[in-house]
Structure formats: structure tokens, C-alpha cells
Amino acid sequence: MHFRSLFGPLSKSHSFQEVFSSPDETFFLPGSAVPFLLGAMCEAEGSGHIISVVPTRQQALDLYEELRELMGPESVRLFPSWETLPLERVSPSVETMGMRLKVLNELTGQVNSTGRLIVVAPVRAVSQLAGGSALDAGFKRLEVGKESRLEDLIQWLADSGYRREYQVEHRGEFAVRGSILDVFPSEADLPIRADFFGDEIDRLSLFDPSDQLSLEPLARADIFPARELLFSPAVKTKAAALLSELTYASSTWEKIANGQFFEGAESWLPWFDDSARSFGRFLNSDDKVLFFEPARLRARVSDLMLEEASISEVLGSTWMVPKVHEHFPELFSKLDDVFAGCEASIRFANTLPDASVRVEISAKSVDLVSKDPDAIISRLSQMLKDRFCVLVCAANEALANRLVQSLAGTALTPIAIQNQEELDTLLQILIQAYLYS
């Protein structure tokens, strides 16, 4: 269940409207109100996607999960950062690169998303370059009843970083048996099986990689590249030129020029500046960017750039490269440079009180973390006396039933919500009571 029907009316509340209409770039809100602000922005009038940038990967994951529970999974995306260090001889995971490419395709309108999206990203993800060659490759949409030549699809998968295997078991793999194509899309949870009849897709379904048995049928499916640096003709030409210009990595340039994928190839993305692009270039004028805890964001980017410079110096001395800063282009950039010329509107949000910030969202956190059940019940009772409506959410139905049983013997009278329809009805009643109270 989700609480999406709550956010339309919430976006019209005085506190949120004050923030939306204020000319001030910076405002304050408690950390617990962040997902509610983003949900309200998503449901407010207007178009364009909402991009929220937070200091760390863990904060991004926590906010992403909270938003999925509140808004439903269709409207929320995670834009992850690479798990690897600059110039490390290990590639980011296929899933990470696939998730990044899916989001970038949606932001640029190449993929028609289900509507307005909330994109959650750690600052590391937006401060690093993104692979333009993989975006230029686009994506492939498989749809039952539509024509799609199997031979062309196989070639596209090979060019997009997918490995041909006897049997598909991991992301970034595909297999062909007669007129049947199995492929595990880079960002998907399960692989896809496409049964061709000539040049037409006759059947499309998910399947279980453990036993290879087909699961639920699909009407359509999108497939994104499995690498963020693809060896396009332009990239190969540039690598061939670098063979004579920068001899310290001649073996690397040779592999790229020959179209040979290898572990850690993405580390060399900055050398192909015609292909690499900063995150700000993917945004449109209707999009909105929110930087949470801007001082921490800038400090984090500074640390990333210092770390990259230190690694470059060490490798440069090993490879006997003079003036490393001239020969080693940067993967990370300052936020001001990343979003320079960006057409999207940009706001800054502090989650700690700041006397210099004049605009704030009137909200407060409720701390119910306690080992004493009586203390929790007492806190809930006081909230009800203060005319609050309290919604207690549980991770699953069994836990919800236990909560109802535990509270039933107290002064509280819990109401168990059984399905989405009941929840939406209750939310509408509460909203009307709030609006006319």
C-alpha cells in the first residue's frame, strides 16, 4: 500500500506553498519531512522531474525506500554512484550502470516514464561524468506483436556490453536457442525470454534464472546497455589516436580501439570527453533540483576530488607521466561546474536550523524509538489528545496484526487497514476534516 493520495492536498498546504513560491534559494525543514516535501512536489501542479541530491549513498538508499513506500515504486528512481575508485581496474556492477542509464534515458525523454519522477541520488553519482556513448546507443523495446529482427537485436546486445552465454544466469548476459532469445537486462530483477516467429515477437515473459522456467507473461520490456562506456566508432577512433599521443596506457587504448571489453574500462571514461557528459546536461527547464545539506555536499565532492587527484599522482609516478594534472582528465567535478548552464531550477534545503534561513516548513519529528512499550503508548495517547490522527505503518501484515492486538488492550482504539482502497478512503476523510476544520 502507498499514501500517494495524501500528497496532492498536502502540496496545497500553506507551509509547502510558502516554500514553493518563495524567491529564496535556501529553506529549512526537519529531516523527517524530506520525503513528504518530495512527494508534495511530485503531486503539485506543473511538469518536470524532481531530482534530490543527498550527501551519502546510505542516505540516498534510505530516502529511496521511504519514497517507494509513500508514493509507490512507479514514481521513484535511484540514481546510484559507481562502487569503484577512479582508475581502478574493476568495473562498476552491471546493475549500477543499468540503473544509471535507465534514469538518464527517462530524464532526457528517450523513454516515456509513467509520469513525473522523483530521482534520488548521492552527490557522488551526480558529480561524476556519465557515459554519453551508452546513451547514444539508446535502448531496445521488445513488444509482443511488433517486428524486431532477431539478428539486429543480437548485434545491438553485443555492442551494448552484453555477454553471449550458453545459459543466462546473471545481469548483462544473453543466450540464443533457435528463435528464442533469453536476456537479463542490466537493471532488471529477472531475465526476459522472447519467442520470435520470423521477425515478429510472438511471446514475451519473465523467467527464473535458477531453473530456467518461464514465469508471468509480459506485453513489453525495455533493455538498456550493460556498460556506461561503449566502444562506438567515435570512441574507437579516439582510442586509436591516443595510441600515439599517450603511450603510458597504450595497451588500454589498443583494446578499446579493437572493441574489446575489459574489466575497468569505465575508469577511462574521462579520456573520451566527446562521449562523457556531466549530469546537469541531462536536465530540462521544467526539472527541479534540490540539494539537501549543501555544505556537506560540497565537502563530500571536495573529498572525492582530492582522492582522485591522490590516486592519479600515485599512478602517474608509476607510469612516469610528467604533469599528471595535464594528462589525467577528472572523473569528478565541483557541483557548480556540473550544473553550470543547467536549465533546471535549483534549491537548497538545510535539515539543521540556520538563523540565516528565513523560509521553513513547519513540521516536527516524532521520536517513537523506545524499548518501553508503555512509553510508546503514552506518546501515541498524547498525540491523540492533541487532536492528531496517527497512522502506524508496519512492514508486513503479520506485524500489523500484532500491533493491533498489542494496542487493543490499551486506551487506544486502533483501526486495521486491510487494502489500498480502504487506505485511500481514510486519507480522503482525514484530508476533508483537515481542510474544513
C-alpha positions as a printed NumPy array, in Angstrom:
array([[  0.   ,   0.   ,   0.   ],
       [  1.041,   3.591,  -0.572],
       [ -0.015,   7.089,   0.545],
       [  0.071,   8.861,  -2.809],
       [ -3.446,  10.299,  -2.471],
       [ -2.225,  12.29 ,   0.542],
       [  0.292,  14.394,  -1.368],
       [ -1.96 ,  16.348,  -3.735],
       [ -3.77 ,  18.129,  -0.87 ],
       [ -0.526,  18.342,   1.098],
       [  1.12 ,  20.26 ,  -1.75 ],
       [ -1.58 ,  22.95 ,  -1.373],
       [ -0.968,  23.454,   2.357],
       [  0.283,  26.865,   3.465],
       [  3.67 ,  25.6  ,   4.653],
       [  4.546,  23.883,   1.382],
       [  3.114,  26.678,  -0.775],
       [  5.317,  29.181,   1.058],
       [  8.388,  27.164,   0.091],
       [  7.241,  26.615,  -3.499],
       [  6.554,  30.326,  -4.093],
       [  9.476,  31.814,  -2.147],
       [ 12.218,  33.535,  -4.183],
       [ 14.784,  32.411,  -1.59 ],
       [ 17.043,  29.639,  -2.863],
       [ 17.532,  28.093,   0.596],
       [ 14.947,  26.861,   3.076],
       [ 14.824,  24.724,   6.224],
       [ 12.873,  21.562,   7.023],
       [ 13.337,  18.711,   9.513],
       [ 14.986,  15.608,   8.084],
       [ 11.855,  13.529,   8.688],
       [  9.85 ,  15.869,   6.432],
       [ 12.103,  15.382,   3.379],
       [ 10.131,  12.503,   1.751],
       [  6.857,  14.39 ,   2.339],
       [  8.265,  17.504,   0.657],
       [  9.385,  15.487,  -2.363],
       [  6.031,  13.697,  -2.564],
       [  4.181,  17.018,  -2.4  ],
       [  6.409,  18.476,  -5.14 ],
       [  5.747,  15.462,  -7.336],
       [  1.971,  15.876,  -6.965],
       [  1.971,  19.686,  -7.252],
       [  0.899,  21.431, -10.436],
       [  3.482,  21.605, -13.193],
       [  5.683,  19.182, -15.045],
       [  9.282,  18.101, -14.938],
       [ 11.074,  15.624, -12.736],
       [ 12.288,  16.152,  -9.157],
       [ 15.985,  15.423,  -8.501],
       [ 17.03 ,  15.181,  -4.849],
       [ 20.755,  15.112,  -4.065],
       [ 21.939,  13.922,  -0.639],
       [ 25.452,  13.605,   0.855],
       [ 25.895,   9.828,   1.125],
       [ 24.929,   6.565,  -0.522],
       [ 23.177,   5.311,   2.632],
       [ 21.073,   8.463,   2.888],
       [ 20.07 ,   8.012,  -0.755],
       [ 19.072,   4.368,  -0.177],
       [ 17.042,   5.239,   2.956],
       [ 15.234,   8.111,   1.228],
       [ 14.593,   5.957,  -1.854],
       [ 12.973,   3.206,   0.227],
       [ 10.852,   5.707,   2.188],
       [  9.598,   7.32 ,  -1.007],
       [  8.746,   3.956,  -2.562],
       [  6.59 ,   3.155,   0.478],
       [  4.89 ,   6.558,   0.404],
       [  4.485,   7.113,  -3.356],
       [  4.64 ,   3.622,  -4.84 ],
       [  7.567,   2.258,  -6.897],
       [  6.401,   3.639, -10.272],
       [  7.31 ,   7.252,  -9.447],
       [ 10.648,   6.818,  -7.664],
       [ 14.09 ,   6.132,  -9.1  ],
       [ 17.521,   5.654,  -7.528],
       [ 20.471,   7.115,  -9.433],
       [ 23.421,   5.242,  -7.879],
       [ 27.108,   6.051,  -7.952],
       [ 29.822,   3.686,  -9.097],
       [ 31.147,   1.391,  -6.373],
       [ 34.687,   1.685,  -7.758],
       [ 37.569,   4.094,  -7.244],
       [ 38.901,   6.3  , -10.056],
       [ 41.264,   4.357, -12.345],
       [ 40.514,   1.086, -10.537],
       [ 40.833,  -1.995, -12.744],
       [ 37.339,  -3.138, -11.772],
       [ 34.108,  -2.115, -13.487],
       [ 31.032,  -0.929, -11.589],
       [ 28.345,  -3.577, -11.269],
       [ 26.178,  -4.152, -14.333],
       [ 23.102,  -3.334, -12.236],
       [ 24.533,   0.045, -11.18 ],
       [ 25.371,   1.038, -14.748],
       [ 21.984,  -0.177, -15.987],
       [ 20.097,   1.782, -13.321],
       [ 22.043,   4.936, -14.168],
       [ 21.376,   4.584, -17.887],
       [ 17.672,   3.915, -17.352],
       [ 17.324,   7.095, -15.267],
       [ 19.267,   9.2  , -17.781],
       [ 17.125,   7.872, -20.637],
       [ 13.995,   8.781, -18.677],
       [ 15.284,  12.26 , -17.79 ],
       [ 16.062,  13.013, -21.418],
       [ 12.669,  11.763, -22.588],
       [ 14.017,   8.871, -24.647],
       [ 11.91 ,   6.546, -22.505],
       [  8.343,   7.59 , -21.771],
       [  8.094,   7.265, -17.997],
       [  4.772,   6.764, -16.24 ],
       [  4.702,  10.446, -15.278],
       [  6.644,  12.779, -13.055],
       [  9.599,  11.073, -11.388],
       [ 11.432,  11.623,  -8.124],
       [ 15.103,  10.777,  -8.637],
       [ 17.208,  10.217,  -5.508],
       [ 20.983,  10.426,  -5.883],
       [ 24.037,  10.569,  -3.63 ],
       [ 26.215,  13.543,  -4.511],
       [ 28.935,  11.185,  -5.747],
       [ 26.588,   9.971,  -8.509],
       [ 25.829,  13.426,  -9.921],
       [ 29.344,  14.859,  -9.556],
       [ 30.902,  12.196, -11.791],
       [ 30.752,  12.021, -15.567],
       [ 28.134,   9.852, -17.27 ],
       [ 28.701,   7.832, -20.408],
       [ 27.357,   9.552, -23.479],
       [ 28.147,   6.712, -25.876],
       [ 25.818,   4.384, -23.934],
       [ 23.037,   6.971, -24.115],
       [ 23.626,   7.445, -27.815],
       [ 23.059,   3.697, -28.168],
       [ 19.573,   4.254, -26.741],
       [ 17.579,   1.247, -25.582],
       [ 15.608,  -1.592, -27.122],
       [ 11.907,  -2.071, -26.532],
       [ 10.556,  -5.578, -27.025],
       [  6.803,  -5.724, -27.565],
       [  4.533,  -8.651, -28.35 ],
       [  3.198,  -8.47 , -31.9  ],
       [  5.799,  -5.933, -33.072],
       [  8.512,  -6.618, -35.624],
       [ 12.097,  -6.844, -34.403],
       [ 14.787,  -8.708, -36.321],
       [ 16.498, -11.194, -34.029],
       [ 19.862, -10.748, -35.79 ],
       [ 19.782,  -6.969, -35.28 ],
       [ 18.879,  -7.382, -31.616],
       [ 21.752,  -9.827, -31.049],
       [ 24.19 ,  -7.361, -32.62 ],
       [ 22.85 ,  -4.494, -30.5  ],
       [ 23.234,  -6.55 , -27.312],
       [ 26.84 ,  -7.441, -28.183],
       [ 27.656,  -3.799, -28.983],
       [ 25.994,  -2.672, -25.743],
       [ 28.219,  -4.699, -23.447],
       [ 26.131,  -7.865, -23.041],
       [ 27.938, -11.224, -22.962],
       [ 26.667, -14.164, -25.001],
       [ 26.431, -17.283, -22.834],
       [ 25.075, -20.808, -23.185],
       [ 22.571, -20.092, -20.382],
       [ 21.504, -16.778, -18.859],
       [ 22.104, -16.546, -15.118],
       [ 23.359, -13.015, -14.404],
       [ 22.624,  -9.442, -15.439],
       [ 24.281,  -8.417, -18.675],
       [ 24.054, -11.878, -20.301],
       [ 22.062, -13.192, -23.26 ],
       [ 21.597, -16.569, -24.943],
       [ 20.056, -17.682, -28.221],
       [ 18.409, -21.034, -28.935],
       [ 16.849, -21.141, -32.37 ],
       [ 14.156, -18.452, -32.42 ],
       [ 14.225, -17.929, -28.645],
       [ 16.227, -15.077, -27.083],
       [ 16.962, -15.018, -23.353],
       [ 18.38 , -11.771, -21.978],
       [ 18.949, -10.452, -18.454],
       [ 18.549,  -6.654, -18.716],
       [ 21.209,  -4.699, -16.886],
       [ 18.859,  -3.069, -14.348],
       [ 16.141,  -5.75 , -14.083],
       [ 15.365,  -8.137, -11.245],
       [ 14.556, -11.067, -13.556],
       [ 15.619, -12.075, -17.101],
       [ 13.33 , -11.949, -20.135],
       [ 12.503, -14.627, -22.699],
       [ 11.407, -13.554, -26.186],
       [  9.981, -16.139, -28.605],
       [ 10.19 , -14.978, -32.225],
       [  8.002, -16.052, -35.128],
       [ 10.001, -14.838, -38.092],
       [ 10.739, -11.157, -37.409],
       [  7.808, -10.777, -35.005],
       [  7.853, -11.269, -31.234],
       [  5.259, -13.953, -30.597],
       [  5.64 , -14.34 , -26.82 ],
       [  7.418, -12.392, -24.101],
       [  7.81 , -13.458, -20.474],
       [  9.967, -13.314, -17.384],
       [ 11.785, -16.47 , -16.356],
       [ 13.546, -17.814, -13.302],
       [ 17.343, -17.986, -13.83 ],
       [ 17.683, -20.791, -11.26 ],
       [ 15.518, -23.352, -13.097],
       [ 15.069, -21.526, -16.459],
       [ 11.267, -21.926, -16.262],
       [  9.045, -19.185, -17.679],
       [  7.075, -17.046, -15.251],
       [  4.462, -14.344, -15.894],
       [  3.902, -13.066, -19.446],
       [  4.815,  -9.532, -20.456],
       [  3.321,  -7.17 , -23.011],
       [  6.59 ,  -5.293, -23.441],
       [ 10.027,  -4.834, -21.905],
       [ 12.838,  -2.284, -22.209],
       [ 16.52 ,  -3.244, -22.382],
       [ 19.296,  -0.753, -21.568],
       [ 23.044,  -1.098, -22.252],
       [ 25.156,  -3.066, -19.788],
       [ 28.157,  -0.704, -19.932],
       [ 28.463,   3.039, -19.414],
       [ 31.38 ,   3.314, -21.838],
       [ 30.53 ,   1.673, -25.14 ],
       [ 33.101,   1.309, -27.87 ],
       [ 31.276,   3.274, -30.542],
       [ 33.06 ,   4.182, -33.797],
       [ 33.858,   7.636, -32.345],
       [ 35.328,   6.113, -29.17 ],
       [ 37.397,   3.607, -31.169],
       [ 38.742,   6.393, -33.39 ],
       [ 39.708,   8.46 , -30.357],
       [ 41.436,   5.426, -28.763],
       [ 43.421,   4.811, -31.962],
       [ 44.606,   8.441, -31.87 ],
       [ 45.602,   8.141, -28.2  ],
       [ 47.865,   5.189, -29.052],
       [ 50.488,   7.588, -30.406],
       [ 49.667,  10.561, -28.133],
       [ 49.592,   8.951, -24.666],
       [ 51.813,   5.895, -24.687],
       [ 51.581,   5.258, -20.924],
       [ 48.264,   3.4  , -21.494],
       [ 48.907,   2.013, -24.958],
       [ 47.597,  -1.462, -24.101],
       [ 44.327,   0.076, -22.895],
       [ 43.904,   2.236, -25.988],
       [ 44.589,  -0.798, -28.171],
       [ 41.842,  -2.845, -26.508],
       [ 39.326,  -0.028, -26.851],
       [ 40.296,   0.652, -30.466],
       [ 39.721,  -3.053, -31.218],
       [ 36.328,  -3.029, -29.447],
       [ 37.485,  -5.459, -26.754],
       [ 35.53 ,  -5.041, -23.497],
       [ 37.587,  -5.479, -20.324],
       [ 37.223,  -5.005, -16.573],
       [ 37.789,  -1.41 , -15.508],
       [ 37.173,   0.093, -18.947],
       [ 34.784,   2.659, -17.417],
       [ 37.695,   4.154, -15.448],
       [ 38.938,   5.614, -18.725],
       [ 35.687,   7.433, -19.484],
       [ 37.156,  10.94 , -18.824],
       [ 39.674,  10.479, -21.664],
       [ 36.786,  10.289, -24.113],
       [ 35.379,  13.733, -23.384],
       [ 33.317,  13.749, -26.575],
       [ 31.369,  10.83 , -25.11 ],
       [ 31.266,  11.753, -21.415],
       [ 28.731,  14.292, -20.146],
       [ 28.027,  15.948, -16.808],
       [ 24.736,  15.209, -15.057],
       [ 23.398,  18.751, -15.429],
       [ 23.312,  18.39 , -19.206],
       [ 20.587,  15.747, -18.959],
       [ 18.084,  18.054, -17.22 ],
       [ 15.37 ,  20.217, -18.771],
       [ 13.965,  23.62 , -17.835],
       [ 10.899,  22.013, -16.195],
       [ 13.007,  19.852, -13.86 ],
       [ 13.688,  20.809, -10.244],
       [ 16.876,  20.023,  -8.319],
       [ 17.026,  20.012,  -4.52 ],
       [ 20.383,  19.885,  -2.741],
       [ 19.958,  18.654,   0.835],
       [ 22.616,  19.789,   3.332],
       [ 24.585,  21.831,   0.753],
       [ 27.632,  22.371,   2.992],
       [ 28.061,  18.621,   3.439],
       [ 27.522,  18.067,  -0.296],
       [ 30.334,  20.437,  -1.236],
       [ 32.645,  18.943,   1.392],
       [ 31.934,  15.449,   0.065],
       [ 32.704,  16.456,  -3.536],
       [ 35.922,  18.139,  -2.384],
       [ 36.971,  14.885,  -0.676],
       [ 36.193,  12.896,  -3.827],
       [ 38.272,  15.225,  -5.979],
       [ 41.204,  15.1  ,  -3.542],
       [ 41.009,  11.295,  -3.502],
       [ 41.021,  11.17 ,  -7.297],
       [ 43.986,  13.572,  -7.502],
       [ 45.929,  11.454,  -4.992],
       [ 45.281,   8.242,  -6.969],
       [ 46.286,   9.98 , -10.208],
       [ 49.55 ,  11.202,  -8.676],
       [ 50.469,   7.702,  -7.498],
       [ 49.657,   6.082, -10.838],
       [ 51.326,   8.92 , -12.737],
       [ 54.599,   8.394, -10.889],
       [ 54.355,   4.634, -11.541],
       [ 53.806,   5.231, -15.248],
       [ 56.418,   8.038, -15.298],
       [ 53.895,  10.601, -16.528],
       [ 55.001,  14.232, -16.016],
       [ 52.406,  16.875, -15.119],
       [ 49.701,  14.385, -14.208],
       [ 47.03 ,  17.096, -13.992],
       [ 47.502,  17.792, -17.708],
       [ 47.375,  14.144, -18.814],
       [ 44.729,  12.734, -16.442],
       [ 41.294,  14.325, -17.013],
       [ 38.975,  14.315, -13.997],
       [ 36.062,  11.985, -13.387],
       [ 34.587,  14.205, -10.654],
       [ 33.755,  17.902, -10.864],
       [ 32.56 ,  20.602,  -8.486],
       [ 28.794,  20.934,  -8.243],
       [ 28.93 ,  24.464,  -9.654],
       [ 30.666,  23.091, -12.752],
       [ 28.353,  20.068, -13.042],
       [ 25.256,  22.274, -13.084],
       [ 26.737,  25.254, -14.939],
       [ 24.342,  26.183, -17.729],
       [ 21.724,  23.762, -16.371],
       [ 18.215,  24.956, -17.232],
       [ 16.538,  23.243, -14.259],
       [ 15.574,  25.277, -11.184],
       [ 17.868,  24.672,  -8.213],
       [ 17.028,  24.992,  -4.493],
       [ 18.976,  24.232,  -1.325],
       [ 17.5  ,  22.65 ,   1.811],
       [ 19.047,  22.589,   5.276],
       [ 17.866,  19.925,   7.685],
       [ 19.527,  21.628,  10.657],
       [ 18.293,  25.014,  11.964],
       [ 20.097,  28.004,  10.477],
       [ 19.409,  31.573,  11.635],
       [ 20.209,  32.928,   8.168],
       [ 17.429,  30.88 ,   6.523],
       [ 14.123,  32.749,   6.509],
       [ 11.82 ,  30.178,   4.879],
       [ 10.99 ,  26.913,   6.596],
       [  8.489,  24.091,   6.526],
       [  6.565,  23.859,   9.777],
       [  6.93 ,  20.208,  10.718],
       [  8.407,  18.257,  13.587],
       [  9.759,  14.774,  14.099],
       [  8.097,  12.312,  16.426],
       [ 10.549,  10.029,  18.197],
       [  8.88 ,   6.708,  18.989],
       [ 12.108,   4.708,  19.3  ],
       [ 11.925,   3.154,  22.756],
       [ 12.301,  -0.243,  24.409],
       [  9.42 ,   0.628,  26.74 ],
       [  6.035,  -0.194,  25.14 ],
       [  4.255,   1.854,  27.81 ],
       [  6.261,   4.93 ,  26.807],
       [  5.254,   4.486,  23.167],
       [  1.592,   4.032,  24.071],
       [  1.755,   7.113,  26.281],
       [  3.27 ,   9.159,  23.434],
       [  0.594,   7.989,  20.996],
       [ -2.152,   8.768,  23.518],
       [ -0.83 ,  12.276,  23.987],
       [ -0.799,  12.834,  20.231],
       [ -4.447,  11.783,  20.023],
       [ -5.306,  14.191,  22.853],
       [ -3.566,  16.91 ,  20.849],
       [ -6.014,  16.141,  18.009],
       [ -3.534,  14.356,  15.767],
       [ -4.553,  11.447,  13.599],
       [ -1.911,   8.747,  13.971],
       [ -1.135,   6.292,  11.161],
       [  1.146,   3.456,  12.274],
       [  2.754,   1.584,   9.366],
       [  4.075,  -1.965,   9.596],
       [  6.48 ,  -3.823,   7.34 ],
       [  4.038,  -6.677,   6.722],
       [  0.544,  -7.928,   7.547],
       [  1.672, -10.184,  10.4  ],
       [  3.407,  -7.323,  12.185],
       [  0.39 ,  -5.086,  11.618],
       [ -1.888,  -7.673,  13.255],
       [  0.463,  -7.922,  16.24 ],
       [  0.396,  -4.141,  16.631],
       [ -3.402,  -4.111,  16.554],
       [ -3.543,  -6.86 ,  19.197],
       [ -0.982,  -5.093,  21.385],
       [ -2.83 ,  -1.772,  21.263],
       [ -6.307,  -3.29 ,  21.626],
       [ -5.887,  -3.757,  25.385],
       [ -4.991,  -0.102,  25.931],
       [ -6.893,   3.16 ,  25.921],
       [ -6.179,   3.37 ,  22.186],
       [ -8.674,   2.034,  19.639],
       [ -6.704,   1.032,  16.537],
       [ -8.318,   0.564,  13.137],
       [ -6.637,  -2.004,  10.894],
       [ -6.439,  -1.021,   7.223],
       [ -6.743,  -4.095,   5.002],
       [ -6.151,  -2.807,   1.463],
       [ -5.299,   0.209,  -0.703],
       [ -8.943,   1.148,  -1.254],
       [ -9.608,   1.389,   2.494],
       [ -6.439,   3.45 ,   2.987],
       [ -7.356,   5.903,   0.202],
       [-10.872,   6.309,   1.663],
       [ -9.466,   7.016,   5.124],
       [ -6.957,   9.519,   3.744],
       [ -9.723,  11.369,   1.882],
       [-11.789,  11.596,   5.075],
       [ -8.811,  12.93 ,   7.013],
       [ -7.963,  15.443,   4.297],
       [-11.516,  16.776,   4.218],
       [-11.564,  17.017,   8.016],
       [ -8.289,  18.939,   7.913],
       [ -9.394,  21.31 ,   5.157],
       [-12.681,  22.229,   6.837],
       [-11.564,  22.213,  10.468]])
